[in-house]
Amino acid sequence: MKAKDIKKKIMYILGGTVLTEDFFWKNARFFITVFIIIVLYISNRYSCIEKMATIERLQRELKDAKYESLTISAKLMGVSREAKVEELVQKNGVDISLTEEPTYKIKK
């Protein structure tokens, strides 16, 4: 093909003359349907990407919350040990002592 023919075909398409032909109008429904399907596909993909990003963010937050919970639980276990409680009672000067008698369960 010559450069002149190529330029002529490009101008034919870009100029809008192709839209006046019978081929375009006979297949207009098909072109519109394909266009709608493409738009729906793109919007669905964008929605999926947004939801995946939200899921990843929430999973990171859950992981951080689990680590924080474990840390707090470990601190609580350390503070609630009998020796630690006795030490804190003596340190703060609270007049409490351990009983020498075992505890009793009252049954009905």
N, CA, C and O atoms as a GROMACS GRO file, in nm:
protein
  432
    1MET      N    1   0.084  -0.119   0.000
    1MET     CA    2   0.000   0.000   0.000
    1MET      C    3   0.087   0.124   0.000
    1MET      O    4   0.199   0.127   0.053
    2LYS      N    5   0.033   0.221  -0.059
    2LYS     CA    6   0.104   0.347  -0.065
    2LYS      C    7   0.068   0.431   0.058
    2LYS      O    8  -0.033   0.408   0.124
    3ALA      N    9   0.152   0.525   0.086
    3ALA     CA   10   0.130   0.614   0.200
    3ALA      C   11   0.002   0.694   0.180
    3ALA      O   12  -0.067   0.728   0.276
    4LYS      N   13  -0.029   0.724   0.055
    4LYS     CA   14  -0.149   0.802   0.025
    4LYS      C   15  -0.275   0.723   0.058
    4LYS      O   16  -0.371   0.779   0.112
    5ASP      N   17  -0.276   0.592   0.028
    5ASP     CA   18  -0.390   0.506   0.059
    5ASP      C   19  -0.409   0.491   0.210
    5ASP      O   20  -0.522   0.492   0.259
    6ILE      N   21  -0.301   0.478   0.282
    6ILE     CA   22  -0.308   0.464   0.427
    6ILE      C   23  -0.364   0.592   0.489
    6ILE      O   24  -0.449   0.586   0.578
    7LYS      N   25  -0.316   0.706   0.441
    7LYS     CA   26  -0.364   0.834   0.492
    7LYS      C   27  -0.513   0.851   0.463
    7LYS      O   28  -0.587   0.904   0.545
    8LYS      N   29  -0.555   0.806   0.346
    8LYS     CA   30  -0.695   0.817   0.306
    8LYS      C   31  -0.784   0.732   0.397
    8LYS      O   32  -0.892   0.776   0.437
    9LYS      N   33  -0.739   0.609   0.430
    9LYS     CA   34  -0.817   0.520   0.516
    9LYS      C   35  -0.825   0.574   0.659
    9LYS      O   36  -0.929   0.564   0.724
   10ILE      N   37  -0.716   0.629   0.706
   10ILE     CA   38  -0.716   0.686   0.841
   10ILE      C   39  -0.811   0.804   0.848
   10ILE      O   40  -0.886   0.816   0.945
   11MET      N   41  -0.810   0.888   0.751
   11MET     CA   42  -0.901   1.003   0.748
   11MET      C   43  -1.046   0.956   0.735
   11MET      O   44  -1.136   1.021   0.788
   12TYR      N   45  -1.068   0.846   0.666
   12TYR     CA   46  -1.202   0.790   0.649
   12TYR      C   47  -1.258   0.746   0.786
   12TYR      O   48  -1.375   0.769   0.817
   13ILE      N   49  -1.171   0.683   0.866
   13ILE     CA   50  -1.214   0.636   0.998
   13ILE      C   51  -1.226   0.752   1.097
   13ILE      O   52  -1.328   0.766   1.164
   14LEU      N   53  -1.123   0.836   1.105
   14LEU     CA   54  -1.123   0.946   1.201
   14LEU      C   55  -1.220   1.056   1.164
   14LEU      O   56  -1.268   1.130   1.251
   15GLY      N   57  -1.250   1.069   1.038
   15GLY     CA   58  -1.342   1.174   0.993
   15GLY      C   59  -1.487   1.144   1.026
   15GLY      O   60  -1.571   1.234   1.020
   16GLY      N   61  -1.520   1.020   1.059
   16GLY     CA   62  -1.656   0.984   1.094
   16GLY      C   63  -1.736   0.931   0.978
   16GLY      O   64  -1.854   0.900   0.995
   17THR      N   65  -1.679   0.921   0.863
   17THR     CA   66  -1.750   0.872   0.746
   17THR      C   67  -1.789   0.726   0.764
   17THR      O   68  -1.888   0.681   0.707
   18VAL      N   69  -1.713   0.652   0.841
   18VAL     CA   70  -1.741   0.512   0.863
   18VAL      C   71  -1.876   0.493   0.934
   18VAL      O   72  -1.940   0.390   0.919
   19LEU      N   73  -1.918   0.594   1.011
   19LEU     CA   74  -2.044   0.584   1.085
   19LEU      C   75  -2.167   0.596   0.995
   19LEU      O   76  -2.277   0.557   1.036
   20THR      N   77  -2.151   0.646   0.878
   20THR     CA   78  -2.266   0.663   0.790
   20THR      C   79  -2.291   0.541   0.702
   20THR      O   80  -2.390   0.536   0.629
   21GLU      N   81  -2.204   0.443   0.708
   21GLU     CA   82  -2.220   0.325   0.624
   21GLU      C   83  -2.324   0.231   0.682
   21GLU      O   84  -2.354   0.236   0.801
   22ASP      N   85  -2.380   0.145   0.596
   22ASP     CA   86  -2.482   0.049   0.637
   22ASP      C   87  -2.428  -0.055   0.733
   22ASP      O   88  -2.500  -0.102   0.821
   23PHE      N   89  -2.301  -0.092   0.718
   23PHE     CA   90  -2.241  -0.194   0.806
   23PHE      C   91  -2.252  -0.152   0.952
   23PHE      O   92  -2.290  -0.233   1.038
   24PHE      N   93  -2.220  -0.028   0.981
   24PHE     CA   94  -2.225   0.020   1.119
   24PHE      C   95  -2.368   0.017   1.172
   24PHE      O   96  -2.391  -0.029   1.283
   25TRP      N   97  -2.463   0.066   1.094
   25TRP     CA   98  -2.601   0.074   1.142
   25TRP      C   99  -2.665  -0.064   1.153
   25TRP      O  100  -2.752  -0.085   1.238
   26LYS      N  101  -2.625  -0.158   1.069
   26LYS     CA  102  -2.679  -0.294   1.079
   26LYS      C  103  -2.629  -0.363   1.206
   26LYS      O  104  -2.700  -0.446   1.264
   27ASN      N  105  -2.510  -0.331   1.249
   27ASN     CA  106  -2.450  -0.395   1.366
   27ASN      C  107  -2.446  -0.303   1.488
   27ASN      O  108  -2.368  -0.328   1.580
   28ALA      N  109  -2.526  -0.198   1.490
   28ALA     CA  110  -2.523  -0.102   1.599
   28ALA      C  111  -2.559  -0.168   1.732
   28ALA      O  112  -2.495  -0.141   1.834
   29ARG      N  113  -2.658  -0.254   1.734
   29ARG     CA  114  -2.696  -0.322   1.858
   29ARG      C  115  -2.580  -0.405   1.912
   29ARG      O  116  -2.553  -0.406   2.032
   30PHE      N  117  -2.512  -0.474   1.824
   30PHE     CA  118  -2.397  -0.554   1.865
   30PHE      C  119  -2.288  -0.467   1.926
   30PHE      O  120  -2.233  -0.500   2.031
   31PHE      N  121  -2.256  -0.356   1.861
   31PHE     CA  122  -2.153  -0.266   1.912
   31PHE      C  123  -2.192  -0.208   2.048
   31PHE      O  124  -2.109  -0.199   2.138
   32ILE      N  125  -2.317  -0.168   2.062
   32ILE     CA  126  -2.364  -0.114   2.190
   32ILE      C  127  -2.358  -0.220   2.299
   32ILE      O  128  -2.317  -0.192   2.412
   33THR      N  129  -2.398  -0.344   2.266
   33THR     CA  130  -2.394  -0.454   2.363
   33THR      C  131  -2.250  -0.481   2.407
   33THR      O  132  -2.223  -0.498   2.525
   34VAL      N  133  -2.159  -0.485   2.312
   34VAL     CA  134  -2.018  -0.508   2.345
   34VAL      C  135  -1.965  -0.394   2.432
   34VAL      O  136  -1.892  -0.417   2.528
   35PHE      N  137  -2.003  -0.272   2.398
   35PHE     CA  138  -1.959  -0.156   2.477
   35PHE      C  139  -2.010  -0.165   2.621
   35PHE      O  140  -1.935  -0.140   2.715
   36ILE      N  141  -2.136  -0.202   2.639
   36ILE     CA  142  -2.195  -0.214   2.773
   36ILE      C  143  -2.125  -0.325   2.852
   36ILE      O  144  -2.097  -0.310   2.970
   37ILE      N  145  -2.099  -0.437   2.785
   37ILE     CA  146  -2.030  -0.548   2.853
   37ILE      C  147  -1.890  -0.506   2.896
   37ILE      O  148  -1.846  -0.540   3.006
   38ILE      N  149  -1.821  -0.433   2.813
   38ILE     CA  150  -1.686  -0.385   2.848
   38ILE      C  151  -1.693  -0.291   2.968
   38ILE      O  152  -1.611  -0.302   3.059
   39VAL      N  153  -1.788  -0.199   2.969
   39VAL     CA  154  -1.803  -0.105   3.082
   39VAL      C  155  -1.834  -0.182   3.210
   39VAL      O  156  -1.777  -0.152   3.315
   40LEU      N  157  -1.924  -0.280   3.203
   40LEU     CA  158  -1.957  -0.360   3.321
   40LEU      C  159  -1.837  -0.439   3.370
   40LEU      O  160  -1.815  -0.450   3.491
   41TYR      N  161  -1.760  -0.494   3.279
   41TYR     CA  162  -1.640  -0.570   3.316
   41TYR      C  163  -1.540  -0.481   3.389
   41TYR      O  164  -1.485  -0.520   3.492
   42ILE      N  165  -1.518  -0.362   3.337
   42ILE     CA  166  -1.422  -0.269   3.399
   42ILE      C  167  -1.471  -0.227   3.537
   42ILE      O  168  -1.393  -0.224   3.632
   43SER      N  169  -1.599  -0.194   3.549
   43SER     CA  170  -1.650  -0.152   3.679
   43SER      C  171  -1.647  -0.266   3.780
   43SER      O  172  -1.619  -0.244   3.898
   44ASN      N  173  -1.676  -0.388   3.736
   44ASN     CA  174  -1.669  -0.504   3.824
   44ASN      C  175  -1.526  -0.528   3.872
   44ASN      O  176  -1.504  -0.556   3.990
   45ARG      N  177  -1.433  -0.517   3.784
   45ARG     CA  178  -1.291  -0.536   3.821
   45ARG      C  179  -1.247  -0.430   3.921
   45ARG      O  180  -1.178  -0.462   4.018
   46TYR      N  181  -1.285  -0.305   3.898
   46TYR     CA  182  -1.250  -0.196   3.989
   46TYR      C  183  -1.311  -0.222   4.127
   46TYR      O  184  -1.245  -0.202   4.229
   47SER      N  185  -1.435  -0.266   4.129
   47SER     CA  186  -1.503  -0.295   4.256
   47SER      C  187  -1.432  -0.408   4.330
   47SER      O  188  -1.414  -0.401   4.451
   48CYS      N  189  -1.392  -0.512   4.258
   48CYS     CA  190  -1.319  -0.624   4.319
   48CYS      C  191  -1.186  -0.578   4.378
   48CYS      O  192  -1.150  -0.619   4.488
   49ILE      N  193  -1.115  -0.496   4.307
   49ILE     CA  194  -0.986  -0.447   4.356
   49ILE      C  195  -1.005  -0.366   4.484
   49ILE      O  196  -0.927  -0.379   4.578
   50GLU      N  197  -1.109  -0.282   4.488
   50GLU     CA  198  -1.137  -0.204   4.608
   50GLU      C  199  -1.170  -0.295   4.726
   50GLU      O  200  -1.121  -0.274   4.837
   51LYS      N  201  -1.254  -0.397   4.702
   51LYS     CA  202  -1.292  -0.488   4.809
   51LYS      C  203  -1.172  -0.568   4.858
   51LYS      O  204  -1.160  -0.593   4.978
   52MET      N  205  -1.084  -0.610   4.768
   52MET     CA  206  -0.964  -0.685   4.808
   52MET      C  207  -0.873  -0.598   4.894
   52MET      O  208  -0.814  -0.646   4.991
   53ALA      N  209  -0.861  -0.470   4.859
   53ALA     CA  210  -0.779  -0.378   4.939
   53ALA      C  211  -0.839  -0.361   5.079
   53ALA      O  212  -0.766  -0.357   5.178
   54THR      N  213  -0.971  -0.352   5.086
   54THR     CA  214  -1.039  -0.341   5.216
   54THR      C  215  -1.017  -0.467   5.299
   54THR      O  216  -0.992  -0.458   5.419
   55ILE      N  217  -1.027  -0.583   5.237
   55ILE     CA  218  -1.007  -0.710   5.308
   55ILE      C  219  -0.865  -0.718   5.362
   55ILE      O  220  -0.844  -0.758   5.476
   56GLU      N  221  -0.766  -0.681   5.282
   56GLU     CA  222  -0.627  -0.684   5.326
   56GLU      C  223  -0.603  -0.589   5.442
   56GLU      O  224  -0.531  -0.622   5.537
   57ARG      N  225  -0.664  -0.470   5.436
   57ARG     CA  226  -0.650  -0.372   5.545
   57ARG      C  227  -0.711  -0.426   5.673
   57ARG      O  228  -0.652  -0.414   5.780
   58LEU      N  229  -0.830  -0.485   5.663
   58LEU     CA  230  -0.896  -0.540   5.781
   58LEU      C  231  -0.819  -0.659   5.838
   58LEU      O  232  -0.816  -0.678   5.960
   59GLN      N  233  -0.758  -0.740   5.752
   59GLN     CA  234  -0.678  -0.852   5.801
   59GLN      C  235  -0.555  -0.802   5.878
   59GLN      O  236  -0.517  -0.861   5.979
   60ARG      N  237  -0.493  -0.694   5.829
   60ARG     CA  238  -0.379  -0.636   5.902
   60ARG      C  239  -0.424  -0.584   6.037
   60ARG      O  240  -0.356  -0.603   6.137
   61GLU      N  241  -0.541  -0.516   6.041
   61GLU     CA  242  -0.592  -0.464   6.168
   61GLU      C  243  -0.623  -0.578   6.264
   61GLU      O  244  -0.596  -0.567   6.384
   62LEU      N  245  -0.680  -0.687   6.214
   62LEU     CA  246  -0.710  -0.802   6.299
   62LEU      C  247  -0.581  -0.862   6.355
   62LEU      O  248  -0.576  -0.899   6.472
   63LYS      N  249  -0.480  -0.873   6.272
   63LYS     CA  250  -0.352  -0.927   6.316
   63LYS      C  251  -0.292  -0.839   6.426
   63LYS      O  252  -0.242  -0.890   6.526
   64ASP      N  253  -0.298  -0.707   6.407
   64ASP     CA  254  -0.247  -0.615   6.509
   64ASP      C  255  -0.327  -0.627   6.639
   64ASP      O  256  -0.269  -0.624   6.748
   65ALA      N  257  -0.458  -0.642   6.628
   65ALA     CA  258  -0.542  -0.656   6.747
   65ALA      C  259  -0.511  -0.786   6.821
   65ALA      O  260  -0.512  -0.788   6.944
   66LYS      N  261  -0.484  -0.893   6.747
   66LYS     CA  262  -0.447  -1.021   6.811
   66LYS      C  263  -0.316  -1.007   6.887
   66LYS      O  264  -0.306  -1.054   7.000
   67TYR      N  265  -0.216  -0.943   6.826
   67TYR     CA  266  -0.088  -0.923   6.894
   67TYR      C  267  -0.106  -0.837   7.019
   67TYR      O  268  -0.047  -0.865   7.123
   68GLU      N  269  -0.186  -0.733   7.008
   68GLU     CA  270  -0.210  -0.647   7.123
   68GLU      C  271  -0.281  -0.724   7.234
   68GLU      O  272  -0.249  -0.707   7.352
   69SER      N  273  -0.376  -0.807   7.197
   69SER     CA  274  -0.447  -0.889   7.295
   69SER      C  275  -0.353  -0.985   7.365
   69SER      O  276  -0.360  -1.002   7.487
   70LEU      N  277  -0.265  -1.049   7.289
   70LEU     CA  278  -0.167  -1.140   7.349
   70LEU      C  279  -0.074  -1.066   7.445
   70LEU      O  280  -0.040  -1.118   7.551
   71THR      N  281  -0.032  -0.947   7.408
   71THR     CA  282   0.056  -0.868   7.493
   71THR      C  283  -0.013  -0.832   7.624
   71THR      O  284   0.045  -0.846   7.732
   72ILE      N  285  -0.136  -0.786   7.614
   72ILE     CA  286  -0.211  -0.749   7.734
   72ILE      C  287  -0.236  -0.872   7.821
   72ILE      O  288  -0.225  -0.864   7.943
   73SER      N  289  -0.270  -0.983   7.759
   73SER     CA  290  -0.293  -1.107   7.834
   73SER      C  291  -0.167  -1.151   7.907
   73SER      O  292  -0.175  -1.194   8.022
   74ALA      N  293  -0.052  -1.141   7.843
   74ALA     CA  294   0.074  -1.179   7.907
   74ALA      C  295   0.106  -1.088   8.025
   74ALA      O  296   0.151  -1.134   8.130
   75LYS      N  297   0.082  -0.958   8.008
   75LYS     CA  298   0.104  -0.864   8.118
   75LYS      C  299   0.011  -0.895   8.235
   75LYS      O  300   0.053  -0.891   8.351
   76LEU      N  301  -0.115  -0.924   8.205
   76LEU     CA  302  -0.213  -0.955   8.309
   76LEU      C  303  -0.173  -1.082   8.384
   76LEU      O  304  -0.185  -1.087   8.507
   77MET      N  305  -0.127  -1.182   8.312
   77MET     CA  306  -0.084  -1.306   8.377
   77MET      C  307   0.035  -1.278   8.469
   77MET      O  308   0.044  -1.334   8.578
   78GLY      N  309   0.126  -1.193   8.425
   78GLY     CA  310   0.242  -1.159   8.507
   78GLY      C  311   0.204  -1.085   8.634
   78GLY      O  312   0.259  -1.111   8.741
   79VAL      N  313   0.110  -0.992   8.622
   79VAL     CA  314   0.068  -0.912   8.736
   79VAL      C  315  -0.017  -0.994   8.833
   79VAL      O  316  -0.012  -0.970   8.954
   80SER      N  317  -0.093  -1.090   8.781
   80SER     CA  318  -0.187  -1.162   8.868
   80SER      C  319  -0.126  -1.284   8.935
   80SER      O  320  -0.198  -1.358   9.004
   81ARG      N  321   0.002  -1.308   8.919
   81ARG     CA  322   0.066  -1.419   8.989
   81ARG      C  323   0.065  -1.391   9.140
   81ARG      O  324   0.071  -1.276   9.183
   82GLU      N  325   0.057  -1.497   9.216
   82GLU     CA  326   0.043  -1.481   9.361
   82GLU      C  327   0.161  -1.406   9.421
   82GLU      O  328   0.142  -1.318   9.504
   83ALA      N  329   0.282  -1.439   9.379
   83ALA     CA  330   0.401  -1.372   9.432
   83ALA      C  331   0.400  -1.224   9.398
   83ALA      O  332   0.436  -1.140   9.480
   84LYS      N  333   0.358  -1.192   9.278
   84LYS     CA  334   0.354  -1.052   9.235
   84LYS      C  335   0.248  -0.975   9.313
   84LYS      O  336   0.269  -0.859   9.350
   85VAL      N  337   0.132  -1.039   9.338
   85VAL     CA  338   0.026  -0.974   9.415
   85VAL      C  339   0.074  -0.948   9.557
   85VAL      O  340   0.052  -0.840   9.611
   86GLU      N  341   0.139  -1.047   9.618
   86GLU     CA  342   0.193  -1.029   9.754
   86GLU      C  343   0.293  -0.915   9.757
   86GLU      O  344   0.292  -0.833   9.849
   87GLU      N  345   0.380  -0.908   9.657
   87GLU     CA  346   0.479  -0.801   9.649
   87GLU      C  347   0.413  -0.665   9.640
   87GLU      O  348   0.454  -0.571   9.708
   88LEU      N  349   0.308  -0.654   9.554
   88LEU     CA  350   0.238  -0.526   9.539
   88LEU      C  351   0.164  -0.487   9.667
   88LEU      O  352   0.158  -0.369   9.701
   89VAL      N  353   0.107  -0.586   9.738
   89VAL     CA  354   0.037  -0.558   9.863
   89VAL      C  355   0.135  -0.505   9.967
   89VAL      O  356   0.106  -0.407  10.036
   90GLN      N  357   0.249  -0.568   9.979
   90GLN     CA  358   0.349  -0.523  10.076
   90GLN      C  359   0.407  -0.387  10.036
   90GLN      O  360   0.431  -0.302  10.122
   91LYS      N  361   0.428  -0.367   9.907
   91LYS     CA  362   0.485  -0.241   9.859
   91LYS      C  363   0.392  -0.123   9.886
   91LYS      O  364   0.437  -0.015   9.924
   92ASN      N  365   0.262  -0.146   9.867
   92ASN     CA  366   0.165  -0.037   9.886
   92ASN      C  367   0.118  -0.025  10.030
   92ASN      O  368   0.041   0.066  10.062
   93GLY      N  369   0.161  -0.114  10.115
   93GLY     CA  370   0.128  -0.104  10.257
   93GLY      C  371  -0.015  -0.141  10.290
   93GLY      O  372  -0.070  -0.090  10.388
   94VAL      N  373  -0.076  -0.227  10.214
   94VAL     CA  374  -0.213  -0.272  10.241
   94VAL      C  375  -0.206  -0.381  10.346
   94VAL      O  376  -0.122  -0.472  10.339
   95ASP      N  377  -0.296  -0.371  10.446
   95ASP     CA  378  -0.293  -0.467  10.556
   95ASP      C  379  -0.379  -0.588  10.521
   95ASP      O  380  -0.492  -0.601  10.568
   96ILE      N  381  -0.325  -0.675  10.439
   96ILE     CA  382  -0.394  -0.798  10.399
   96ILE      C  383  -0.294  -0.911  10.412
   96ILE      O  384  -0.176  -0.896  10.380
   97SER      N  385  -0.343  -1.024  10.460
   97SER     CA  386  -0.254  -1.140  10.472
   97SER      C  387  -0.324  -1.263  10.416
   97SER      O  388  -0.446  -1.265  10.401
   98LEU      N  389  -0.245  -1.363  10.386
   98LEU     CA  390  -0.301  -1.488  10.335
   98LEU      C  391  -0.362  -1.566  10.450
   98LEU      O  392  -0.311  -1.563  10.562
   99THR      N  393  -0.468  -1.636  10.423
   99THR     CA  394  -0.530  -1.720  10.526
   99THR      C  395  -0.452  -1.851  10.537
   99THR      O  396  -0.397  -1.902  10.439
  100GLU      N  397  -0.450  -1.902  10.658
  100GLU     CA  398  -0.383  -2.029  10.681
  100GLU      C  399  -0.480  -2.146  10.664
  100GLU      O  400  -0.437  -2.260  10.647
  101GLU      N  401  -0.607  -2.117  10.668
  101GLU     CA  402  -0.708  -2.221  10.654
  101GLU      C  403  -0.748  -2.236  10.508
  101GLU      O  404  -0.750  -2.138  10.434
  102PRO      N  405  -0.778  -2.358  10.467
  102PRO     CA  406  -0.822  -2.375  10.328
  102PRO      C  407  -0.963  -2.319  10.309
  102PRO      O  408  -1.039  -2.302  10.404
  103THR      N  409  -0.995  -2.290  10.185
  103THR     CA  410  -1.129  -2.238  10.155
  103THR      C  411  -1.229  -2.352  10.160
  103THR      O  412  -1.195  -2.468  10.136
  104TYR      N  413  -1.354  -2.315  10.190
  104TYR     CA  414  -1.462  -2.414  10.198
  104TYR      C  415  -1.564  -2.385  10.090
  104TYR      O  416  -1.589  -2.270  10.057
  105LYS      N  417  -1.622  -2.490  10.037
  105LYS     CA  418  -1.730  -2.477   9.940
  105LYS      C  419  -1.860  -2.508  10.014
  105LYS      O  420  -1.869  -2.610  10.083
  106ILE      N  421  -1.957  -2.423  10.001
  106ILE     CA  422  -2.088  -2.445  10.062
  106ILE      C  423  -2.179  -2.501   9.957
  106ILE      O  424  -2.201  -2.440   9.853
  107LYS      N  425  -2.233  -2.618   9.985
  107LYS     CA  426  -2.323  -2.684   9.890
  107LYS      C  427  -2.465  -2.676   9.943
  107LYS      O  428  -2.488  -2.678  10.064
  108LYS      N  429  -2.558  -2.666   9.854
  108LYS     CA  430  -2.700  -2.660   9.892
  108LYS      C  431  -2.759  -2.797   9.900
  108LYS      O  432  -2.877  -2.812   9.931
   0.00000   0.00000   0.00000
